[in-house]
Amino acid sequence: CAVQGFFFTFGIYAMYSYNAMLCIYYTCAIALKMKERNIRRLVEPTLHLFPLAVGIAASVAPLFYNLYNPSDKESWCSSESMPLGCGGDDGILSEFCVPIEFRMYRISLFMSLAIMGFFFFLVITALILICARVVKVSRQYLVNT
């Protein structure tokens, strides 16, 4: 379960961060009008290393706290699943629930929401900058014709 959860978590975080980095690449190319040579030299190494670092950090940390558990809603293990014995409907923890695992689960859930919110903010900001640049260029084109 830990191996499956590790690769699932790594893939999810790396995918979302690569999408955000792709938006940053387009922002550099379109909105900021950076030359391709400068993007390759200055920006691109970071755009490749950041998603890998985020994916590894997000998937290694739950290994230390035994947070990869089977999910009751899906057919795979992930760190977003409630620790075994901690998911009572009445809010009472069973004797099988390890309190530190439950606490780390809640911290992990908060961190994943914060990271996803950050990626969402990056994507929206990048698209706003690109749209602003396209509108500016199209207005200049209309004035010149």
LUMKE-341160 format. One record per residue: residue number from 1; residue in one letter; y, x, z of N, C-alpha, C in turn. Coordinates in nm, 2 decimals. Example, Ala and Ser with C-alpha at 12.3 -4.5 7.8 and 13.67 -1.06 7.14 Angstrom:
+-----+---+--------+--------+--------+--------+--------+--------+--------+--------+--------+
!   k ! r !    n.v !    n.u !    n.w !   ca.v !   ca.u !   ca.w !    c.v !    c.u !    c.w !
+-----+---+--------+--------+--------+--------+--------+--------+--------+--------+--------+
!   1 ! a !  -0.57 !   1.32 !   0.78 !  -0.45 !   1.23 !   0.78 !  -0.33 !   1.32 !   0.78 !
!   2 ! s !  -0.22 !   1.28 !   0.71 !  -0.11 !   1.37 !   0.71 !   0.00 !   1.29 !   0.79 !
+-----+---+--------+--------+--------+--------+--------+--------+--------+--------+--------+
//
This chain:
+-----+---+--------+--------+--------+--------+--------+--------+--------+--------+--------+
!   k ! r !    n.v !    n.u !    n.w !   ca.v !   ca.u !   ca.w !    c.v !    c.u !    c.w !
+-----+---+--------+--------+--------+--------+--------+--------+--------+--------+--------+
!   1 ! c !  -0.12 !   0.08 !   0.00 !   0.00 !   0.00 !   0.00 !   0.13 !   0.09 !   0.00 !
!   2 ! a !   0.12 !   0.20 !   0.07 !   0.24 !   0.29 !   0.08 !   0.27 !   0.35 !  -0.06 !
!   3 ! v !   0.16 !   0.39 !  -0.13 !   0.19 !   0.45 !  -0.27 !   0.25 !   0.34 !  -0.36 !
!   4 ! q !   0.19 !   0.22 !  -0.36 !   0.24 !   0.12 !  -0.45 !   0.38 !   0.08 !  -0.41 !
!   5 ! g !   0.41 !   0.07 !  -0.28 !   0.55 !   0.04 !  -0.24 !   0.65 !   0.15 !  -0.27 !
!   6 ! f !   0.60 !   0.27 !  -0.26 !   0.69 !   0.39 !  -0.29 !   0.73 !   0.38 !  -0.44 !
!   7 ! f !   0.63 !   0.37 !  -0.53 !   0.67 !   0.37 !  -0.67 !   0.74 !   0.24 !  -0.71 !
!   8 ! f !   0.71 !   0.13 !  -0.65 !   0.79 !   0.00 !  -0.68 !   0.93 !   0.02 !  -0.64 !
!   9 ! t !   0.95 !   0.07 !  -0.52 !   1.09 !   0.09 !  -0.46 !   1.17 !   0.19 !  -0.54 !
!  10 ! f !   1.10 !   0.30 !  -0.58 !   1.16 !   0.40 !  -0.66 !   1.21 !   0.35 !  -0.79 !
!  11 ! g !   1.12 !   0.27 !  -0.86 !   1.15 !   0.22 !  -0.99 !   1.26 !   0.12 !  -0.98 !
!  12 ! i !   1.27 !   0.03 !  -0.88 !   1.37 !  -0.07 !  -0.87 !   1.51 !   0.00 !  -0.85 !
!  13 ! y !   1.52 !   0.09 !  -0.76 !   1.65 !   0.16 !  -0.73 !   1.69 !   0.25 !  -0.84 !
!  14 ! a !   1.60 !   0.32 !  -0.90 !   1.63 !   0.41 !  -1.02 !   1.68 !   0.32 !  -1.14 !
!  15 ! m !   1.61 !   0.21 !  -1.16 !   1.65 !   0.12 !  -1.27 !   1.80 !   0.07 !  -1.25 !
!  16 ! y !   1.82 !   0.02 !  -1.13 !   1.96 !  -0.04 !  -1.11 !   2.07 !   0.07 !  -1.11 !
!  17 ! s !   2.03 !   0.19 !  -1.06 !   2.13 !   0.29 !  -1.06 !   2.15 !   0.35 !  -1.20 !
!  18 ! y !   2.04 !   0.36 !  -1.28 !   2.06 !   0.40 !  -1.42 !   2.15 !   0.30 !  -1.50 !
!  19 ! n !   2.13 !   0.18 !  -1.47 !   2.21 !   0.08 !  -1.54 !   2.36 !   0.10 !  -1.50 !
!  20 ! a !   2.39 !   0.12 !  -1.38 !   2.52 !   0.15 !  -1.33 !   2.58 !   0.28 !  -1.39 !
!  21 ! m !   2.49 !   0.38 !  -1.40 !   2.54 !   0.51 !  -1.46 !   2.56 !   0.49 !  -1.61 !
!  22 ! l !   2.49 !   0.40 !  -1.68 !   2.51 !   0.38 !  -1.82 !   2.65 !   0.31 !  -1.84 !
!  23 ! c !   2.68 !   0.22 !  -1.75 !   2.82 !   0.16 !  -1.75 !   2.93 !   0.26 !  -1.73 !
!  24 ! i !   2.90 !   0.36 !  -1.64 !   3.00 !   0.46 !  -1.62 !   3.01 !   0.55 !  -1.74 !
!  25 ! y !   2.90 !   0.58 !  -1.81 !   2.91 !   0.65 !  -1.93 !   3.00 !   0.58 !  -2.04 !
!  26 ! y !   2.97 !   0.45 !  -2.06 !   3.05 !   0.38 !  -2.15 !   3.20 !   0.37 !  -2.11 !
!  27 ! t !   3.22 !   0.37 !  -1.98 !   3.36 !   0.37 !  -1.93 !   3.43 !   0.50 !  -1.96 !
!  28 ! c !   3.36 !   0.61 !  -1.95 !   3.42 !   0.74 !  -1.98 !   3.44 !   0.75 !  -2.13 !
!  29 ! a !   3.35 !   0.70 !  -2.21 !   3.36 !   0.71 !  -2.36 !   3.47 !   0.62 !  -2.41 !
!  30 ! i !   3.47 !   0.49 !  -2.37 !   3.55 !   0.39 !  -2.43 !   3.69 !   0.38 !  -2.35 !
!  31 ! a !   3.68 !   0.35 !  -2.23 !   3.80 !   0.32 !  -2.15 !   3.89 !   0.45 !  -2.12 !
!  32 ! l !   3.82 !   0.55 !  -2.09 !   3.89 !   0.68 !  -2.05 !   3.91 !   0.77 !  -2.17 !
!  33 ! k !   3.85 !   0.74 !  -2.28 !   3.85 !   0.82 !  -2.41 !   3.82 !   0.96 !  -2.39 !
!  34 ! m !   3.72 !   0.99 !  -2.31 !   3.67 !   1.13 !  -2.30 !   3.60 !   1.18 !  -2.42 !
!  35 ! k !   3.61 !   1.30 !  -2.45 !   3.54 !   1.36 !  -2.57 !   3.39 !   1.37 !  -2.53 !
!  36 ! e !   3.30 !   1.36 !  -2.63 !   3.16 !   1.36 !  -2.60 !   3.12 !   1.49 !  -2.54 !
!  37 ! r !   3.18 !   1.60 !  -2.59 !   3.15 !   1.73 !  -2.53 !   3.18 !   1.74 !  -2.38 !
!  38 ! n !   3.29 !   1.68 !  -2.34 !   3.33 !   1.68 !  -2.20 !   3.24 !   1.59 !  -2.12 !
!  39 ! i !   3.20 !   1.48 !  -2.18 !   3.10 !   1.39 !  -2.11 !   2.97 !   1.46 !  -2.08 !
!  40 ! r !   2.92 !   1.53 !  -2.19 !   2.80 !   1.60 !  -2.17 !   2.80 !   1.71 !  -2.07 !
!  41 ! r !   2.91 !   1.78 !  -2.07 !   2.93 !   1.90 !  -1.98 !   2.96 !   1.86 !  -1.83 !
!  42 ! l !   3.05 !   1.76 !  -1.81 !   3.10 !   1.72 !  -1.68 !   3.03 !   1.60 !  -1.62 !
!  43 ! v !   3.00 !   1.50 !  -1.69 !   2.96 !   1.37 !  -1.64 !   2.81 !   1.35 !  -1.65 !
!  44 ! e !   2.75 !   1.39 !  -1.76 !   2.61 !   1.35 !  -1.78 !   2.51 !   1.41 !  -1.68 !
!  45 ! p !   2.53 !   1.53 !  -1.63 !   2.43 !   1.58 !  -1.53 !   2.43 !   1.49 !  -1.40 !
!  46 ! t !   2.55 !   1.45 !  -1.36 !   2.56 !   1.36 !  -1.25 !   2.50 !   1.22 !  -1.28 !
!  47 ! l !   2.52 !   1.18 !  -1.40 !   2.46 !   1.05 !  -1.44 !   2.31 !   1.05 !  -1.44 !
!  48 ! h !   2.25 !   1.16 !  -1.46 !   2.10 !   1.17 !  -1.45 !   2.05 !   1.20 !  -1.31 !
!  49 ! l !   2.12 !   1.28 !  -1.24 !   2.07 !   1.32 !  -1.10 !   2.10 !   1.21 !  -1.00 !
!  50 ! f !   2.20 !   1.14 !  -1.01 !   2.23 !   1.03 !  -0.91 !   2.12 !   0.93 !  -0.90 !
!  51 ! p !   2.08 !   0.87 !  -1.01 !   1.97 !   0.77 !  -1.00 !   1.84 !   0.82 !  -0.94 !
!  52 ! l !   1.81 !   0.94 !  -0.98 !   1.69 !   1.00 !  -0.92 !   1.70 !   1.02 !  -0.77 !
!  53 ! a !   1.82 !   1.07 !  -0.73 !   1.84 !   1.09 !  -0.59 !   1.84 !   0.96 !  -0.51 !
!  54 ! v !   1.90 !   0.86 !  -0.57 !   1.90 !   0.72 !  -0.50 !   1.76 !   0.67 !  -0.49 !
!  55 ! g !   1.69 !   0.68 !  -0.60 !   1.55 !   0.63 !  -0.60 !   1.46 !   0.70 !  -0.50 !
!  56 ! i !   1.47 !   0.83 !  -0.50 !   1.39 !   0.91 !  -0.40 !   1.43 !   0.88 !  -0.26 !
!  57 ! a !   1.56 !   0.87 !  -0.23 !   1.61 !   0.85 !  -0.09 !   1.57 !   0.71 !  -0.05 !
!  58 ! a !   1.58 !   0.61 !  -0.14 !   1.54 !   0.47 !  -0.10 !   1.39 !   0.45 !  -0.08 !
!  59 ! s !   1.31 !   0.53 !  -0.15 !   1.17 !   0.51 !  -0.14 !   1.10 !   0.60 !  -0.04 !
!  60 ! v !   1.16 !   0.72 !  -0.01 !   1.10 !   0.81 !   0.09 !   1.12 !   0.76 !   0.23 !
!  61 ! a !   1.24 !   0.71 !   0.26 !   1.28 !   0.67 !   0.40 !   1.18 !   0.57 !   0.46 !
!  62 ! p !   1.14 !   0.46 !   0.38 !   1.05 !   0.37 !   0.44 !   0.91 !   0.42 !   0.47 !
!  63 ! l !   0.87 !   0.54 !   0.41 !   0.74 !   0.60 !   0.44 !   0.74 !   0.65 !   0.58 !
!  64 ! f !   0.85 !   0.70 !   0.64 !   0.85 !   0.75 !   0.77 !   0.84 !   0.64 !   0.88 !
!  65 ! y !   0.88 !   0.52 !   0.85 !   0.87 !   0.41 !   0.95 !   0.77 !   0.31 !   0.92 !
!  66 ! n !   0.68 !   0.34 !   0.82 !   0.57 !   0.25 !   0.79 !   0.62 !   0.11 !   0.75 !
!  67 ! l !   0.72 !   0.11 !   0.66 !   0.78 !  -0.01 !   0.62 !   0.72 !  -0.07 !   0.49 !
!  68 ! y !   0.63 !  -0.01 !   0.43 !   0.57 !  -0.06 !   0.31 !   0.46 !  -0.16 !   0.35 !
!  69 ! n !   0.48 !  -0.29 !   0.33 !   0.38 !  -0.39 !   0.38 !   0.35 !  -0.48 !   0.26 !
!  70 ! p !   0.23 !  -0.55 !   0.27 !   0.20 !  -0.65 !   0.17 !   0.30 !  -0.77 !   0.18 !
!  71 ! s !   0.33 !  -0.82 !   0.06 !   0.43 !  -0.93 !   0.06 !   0.35 !  -1.06 !   0.06 !
!  72 ! d !   0.40 !  -1.16 !   0.12 !   0.34 !  -1.29 !   0.12 !   0.38 !  -1.38 !   0.00 !
!  73 ! k !   0.48 !  -1.33 !  -0.08 !   0.53 !  -1.41 !  -0.19 !   0.49 !  -1.34 !  -0.32 !
!  74 ! e !   0.46 !  -1.21 !  -0.32 !   0.44 !  -1.14 !  -0.44 !   0.31 !  -1.06 !  -0.43 !
!  75 ! s !   0.26 !  -1.01 !  -0.55 !   0.13 !  -0.94 !  -0.55 !   0.14 !  -0.79 !  -0.54 !
!  76 ! w !   0.25 !  -0.74 !  -0.48 !   0.26 !  -0.60 !  -0.45 !   0.32 !  -0.57 !  -0.32 !
!  77 ! c !   0.32 !  -0.45 !  -0.28 !   0.37 !  -0.40 !  -0.15 !   0.51 !  -0.35 !  -0.17 !
!  78 ! s !   0.60 !  -0.38 !  -0.08 !   0.74 !  -0.33 !  -0.09 !   0.80 !  -0.31 !   0.05 !
!  79 ! s !   0.91 !  -0.24 !   0.06 !   0.98 !  -0.22 !   0.19 !   1.06 !  -0.34 !   0.23 !
!  80 ! e !   1.08 !  -0.44 !   0.13 !   1.15 !  -0.56 !   0.16 !   1.06 !  -0.67 !   0.23 !
!  81 ! s !   0.93 !  -0.64 !   0.25 !   0.84 !  -0.73 !   0.31 !   0.85 !  -0.71 !   0.46 !
!  82 ! m !   0.84 !  -0.82 !   0.53 !   0.84 !  -0.82 !   0.68 !   0.73 !  -0.74 !   0.73 !
!  83 ! p !   0.75 !  -0.66 !   0.83 !   0.63 !  -0.59 !   0.89 !   0.53 !  -0.68 !   0.94 !
!  84 ! l !   0.40 !  -0.64 !   0.94 !   0.29 !  -0.73 !   0.98 !   0.30 !  -0.77 !   1.12 !
!  85 ! g !   0.29 !  -0.90 !   1.15 !   0.30 !  -0.96 !   1.28 !   0.44 !  -0.99 !   1.33 !
!  86 ! c !   0.54 !  -0.96 !   1.24 !   0.68 !  -0.98 !   1.28 !   0.74 !  -1.11 !   1.22 !
!  87 ! g !   0.67 !  -1.17 !   1.13 !   0.73 !  -1.28 !   1.06 !   0.70 !  -1.42 !   1.11 !
!  88 ! g !   0.70 !  -1.44 !   1.23 !   0.67 !  -1.58 !   1.29 !   0.78 !  -1.68 !   1.25 !
!  89 ! d !   0.73 !  -1.80 !   1.21 !   0.82 !  -1.90 !   1.17 !   0.91 !  -1.95 !   1.29 !
!  90 ! d !   0.86 !  -1.94 !   1.41 !   0.94 !  -1.98 !   1.52 !   1.03 !  -1.88 !   1.58 !
!  91 ! g !   1.04 !  -1.76 !   1.52 !   1.13 !  -1.65 !   1.56 !   1.08 !  -1.57 !   1.67 !
!  92 ! i !   0.95 !  -1.60 !   1.72 !   0.89 !  -1.52 !   1.83 !   0.80 !  -1.41 !   1.77 !
!  93 ! l !   0.82 !  -1.29 !   1.81 !   0.74 !  -1.18 !   1.76 !   0.60 !  -1.18 !   1.83 !
!  94 ! s !   0.50 !  -1.15 !   1.75 !   0.37 !  -1.15 !   1.80 !   0.34 !  -1.02 !   1.87 !
!  95 ! e !   0.23 !  -1.01 !   1.94 !   0.19 !  -0.88 !   2.00 !   0.16 !  -0.77 !   1.91 !
!  96 ! f !   0.14 !  -0.80 !   1.78 !   0.10 !  -0.70 !   1.68 !   0.23 !  -0.64 !   1.62 !
!  97 ! c !   0.34 !  -0.70 !   1.64 !   0.47 !  -0.65 !   1.58 !   0.51 !  -0.53 !   1.66 !
!  98 ! v !   0.54 !  -0.42 !   1.59 !   0.60 !  -0.30 !   1.65 !   0.75 !  -0.31 !   1.64 !
!  99 ! p !   0.82 !  -0.31 !   1.76 !   0.96 !  -0.34 !   1.75 !   1.04 !  -0.24 !   1.67 !
! 100 ! i !   1.00 !  -0.11 !   1.67 !   1.08 !  -0.01 !   1.59 !   1.06 !  -0.04 !   1.45 !
! 101 ! e !   0.95 !  -0.08 !   1.40 !   0.93 !  -0.11 !   1.26 !   1.01 !  -0.23 !   1.22 !
! 102 ! f !   1.02 !  -0.33 !   1.31 !   1.10 !  -0.45 !   1.28 !   1.25 !  -0.41 !   1.28 !
! 103 ! r !   1.29 !  -0.33 !   1.37 !   1.43 !  -0.28 !   1.37 !   1.47 !  -0.20 !   1.24 !
! 104 ! m !   1.38 !  -0.11 !   1.20 !   1.40 !  -0.03 !   1.08 !   1.39 !  -0.12 !   0.96 !
! 105 ! y !   1.31 !  -0.22 !   0.96 !   1.30 !  -0.32 !   0.85 !   1.44 !  -0.38 !   0.83 !
! 106 ! r !   1.50 !  -0.42 !   0.94 !   1.63 !  -0.49 !   0.93 !   1.74 !  -0.39 !   0.88 !
! 107 ! i !   1.73 !  -0.27 !   0.93 !   1.83 !  -0.16 !   0.88 !   1.80 !  -0.14 !   0.73 !
! 108 ! s !   1.68 !  -0.13 !   0.69 !   1.64 !  -0.10 !   0.55 !   1.69 !  -0.22 !   0.46 !
! 109 ! l !   1.68 !  -0.34 !   0.51 !   1.72 !  -0.45 !   0.43 !   1.87 !  -0.45 !   0.42 !
! 110 ! f !   1.94 !  -0.42 !   0.52 !   2.09 !  -0.41 !   0.51 !   2.13 !  -0.30 !   0.42 !
! 111 ! m !   2.07 !  -0.18 !   0.42 !   2.10 !  -0.07 !   0.33 !   2.07 !  -0.11 !   0.19 !
! 112 ! s !   1.96 !  -0.18 !   0.16 !   1.93 !  -0.21 !   0.02 !   2.03 !  -0.31 !  -0.03 !
! 113 ! l !   2.08 !  -0.40 !   0.05 !   2.18 !  -0.50 !   0.01 !   2.31 !  -0.42 !  -0.02 !
! 114 ! a !   2.35 !  -0.33 !   0.07 !   2.47 !  -0.25 !   0.05 !   2.46 !  -0.17 !  -0.08 !
! 115 ! i !   2.35 !  -0.11 !  -0.11 !   2.34 !  -0.03 !  -0.23 !   2.34 !  -0.11 !  -0.35 !
! 116 ! m !   2.28 !  -0.23 !  -0.35 !   2.28 !  -0.32 !  -0.46 !   2.42 !  -0.37 !  -0.48 !
! 117 ! g !   2.49 !  -0.40 !  -0.37 !   2.63 !  -0.44 !  -0.38 !   2.72 !  -0.34 !  -0.44 !
! 118 ! f !   2.70 !  -0.21 !  -0.41 !   2.77 !  -0.10 !  -0.47 !   2.75 !  -0.09 !  -0.61 !
! 119 ! f !   2.62 !  -0.10 !  -0.66 !   2.59 !  -0.10 !  -0.80 !   2.66 !  -0.21 !  -0.87 !
! 120 ! f !   2.66 !  -0.33 !  -0.81 !   2.72 !  -0.45 !  -0.87 !   2.87 !  -0.42 !  -0.89 !
! 121 ! f !   2.93 !  -0.36 !  -0.79 !   3.07 !  -0.33 !  -0.79 !   3.10 !  -0.23 !  -0.91 !
! 122 ! l !   3.02 !  -0.13 !  -0.92 !   3.03 !  -0.03 !  -1.03 !   3.03 !  -0.09 !  -1.16 !
! 123 ! v !   2.93 !  -0.18 !  -1.18 !   2.91 !  -0.24 !  -1.31 !   3.03 !  -0.33 !  -1.35 !
! 124 ! i !   3.07 !  -0.41 !  -1.25 !   3.18 !  -0.50 !  -1.28 !   3.31 !  -0.43 !  -1.31 !
! 125 ! t !   3.34 !  -0.32 !  -1.23 !   3.46 !  -0.24 !  -1.25 !   3.46 !  -0.17 !  -1.38 !
! 126 ! a !   3.34 !  -0.12 !  -1.42 !   3.33 !  -0.05 !  -1.55 !   3.35 !  -0.15 !  -1.66 !
! 127 ! l !   3.30 !  -0.27 !  -1.65 !   3.32 !  -0.36 !  -1.76 !   3.46 !  -0.41 !  -1.77 !
! 128 ! i !   3.53 !  -0.43 !  -1.66 !   3.67 !  -0.46 !  -1.66 !   3.75 !  -0.36 !  -1.73 !
! 129 ! l !   3.73 !  -0.23 !  -1.69 !   3.80 !  -0.12 !  -1.76 !   3.77 !  -0.12 !  -1.91 !
! 130 ! i !   3.65 !  -0.14 !  -1.95 !   3.62 !  -0.14 !  -2.09 !   3.68 !  -0.26 !  -2.16 !
! 131 ! c !   3.68 !  -0.37 !  -2.10 !   3.74 !  -0.49 !  -2.16 !   3.89 !  -0.47 !  -2.17 !
! 132 ! a !   3.96 !  -0.41 !  -2.07 !   4.10 !  -0.39 !  -2.07 !   4.13 !  -0.29 !  -2.19 !
! 133 ! r !   4.05 !  -0.19 !  -2.21 !   4.08 !  -0.10 !  -2.32 !   4.06 !  -0.16 !  -2.45 !
! 134 ! v !   3.96 !  -0.25 !  -2.47 !   3.94 !  -0.32 !  -2.60 !   4.05 !  -0.41 !  -2.63 !
! 135 ! v !   4.10 !  -0.48 !  -2.53 !   4.21 !  -0.57 !  -2.55 !   4.34 !  -0.49 !  -2.58 !
! 136 ! k !   4.36 !  -0.38 !  -2.52 !   4.48 !  -0.30 !  -2.55 !   4.47 !  -0.25 !  -2.69 !
! 137 ! v !   4.36 !  -0.20 !  -2.74 !   4.34 !  -0.15 !  -2.87 !   4.36 !  -0.26 !  -2.97 !
! 138 ! s !   4.30 !  -0.37 !  -2.95 !   4.31 !  -0.49 !  -3.04 !   4.45 !  -0.54 !  -3.05 !
! 139 ! r !   4.53 !  -0.53 !  -2.94 !   4.67 !  -0.57 !  -2.95 !   4.75 !  -0.47 !  -3.03 !
! 140 ! q !   4.72 !  -0.34 !  -3.01 !   4.79 !  -0.24 !  -3.09 !   4.75 !  -0.26 !  -3.24 !
! 141 ! y !   4.63 !  -0.29 !  -3.27 !   4.59 !  -0.31 !  -3.41 !   4.66 !  -0.43 !  -3.47 !
! 142 ! l !   4.68 !  -0.54 !  -3.39 !   4.75 !  -0.66 !  -3.44 !   4.89 !  -0.63 !  -3.47 !
! 143 ! v !   4.96 !  -0.55 !  -3.38 !   5.10 !  -0.52 !  -3.40 !   5.12 !  -0.43 !  -3.52 !
! 144 ! n !   5.03 !  -0.34 !  -3.55 !   5.04 !  -0.25 !  -3.66 !   5.01 !  -0.31 !  -3.79 !
! 145 ! t !   4.95 !  -0.43 !  -3.80 !   4.91 !  -0.49 !  -3.93 !   5.01 !  -0.60 !  -3.96 !
+-----+---+--------+--------+--------+--------+--------+--------+--------+--------+--------+
//
